[in-house]
């Protein structure tokens, strides 16, 4: 699934008017977080979301009026009983935001944000102009940093990898699948956006990590290959590393690694095995959900870290 910023160039190419809606602040409970965005078109289409329900309907109506007048607007909505009862939206919080009918004028900003390879900071100035943050002392109504997608390296191209990959891509991970079997590590079994590294394991495991947060998942075709990958990957600075397997498999491999001084107990403590949140998953699809839930959780924790 494309990121929000990847939709904007296509919207610009249509040549039809649209307004950008952004949640610039929240207080208390709300259906979306600060930074949520949506494009509102005059024909009623919406790309992205500000949370749905009556909140989004209210902003959509204001966006339509802003498009007619070409006048930027701000909004402050209290999500109380009076505002949202009919739609079941009674969060009780307060949502502030911006509506920008001039968003199409920031073509260079959208082009930059659509394909970031390093963190880029942008925002909306006090004069409602959308701009990149050049470090000047501008007065910003809204500002955020856009990061490139986190990398997810998957060792193995079997059933679990095939189920995890499309979920991971929908959740904004850039997936690289590693395997020595070209018959499986191919787009015949994986989505088009998947990148592959196919070679002998000795060469594959020598590849350096990219210069951004990288998550690792070990799901090869057996214990020996899992241990082979873990032996190398445990020495790398992965943001998070998980390996599929039972508690018994974990005990056997981890004990051997300590006895043979391949890894320390401290290093092994950072490996999630069995990988995935405990949701009593049984099918491959459920296992994939449990794995990606844990990786989203770990990515969020990383983003909050000082």
ABEGO torsion letter per residue (X at the ends): XBBAAAAAAAAAAAGBBBBBBBBABBBEBBABBBGBBBBBBAAGBBBEBAGEEAAAAAAAAAAAAAAAAGBBBBBBBBBBAAAAAAAGBBAGBBBBBBBBAAAAAAAAAAAAAABBABBBBBBBBAAGBBBBBAGBBBBBABBBBBBBBBBBBBBEABAAAAAAAAAAAAAGBBBBBBBABAAABBAAABBAABBBBBBBAAAAAABBBBBBBBBBBBBBAEAAAAAAAAAAAAABBBABBBBBEBAAAAAAAAAAAAAAGABBAAAAAABBOBBEBBAGBABAAAAAAAAAAAAAAAAAAAAABX
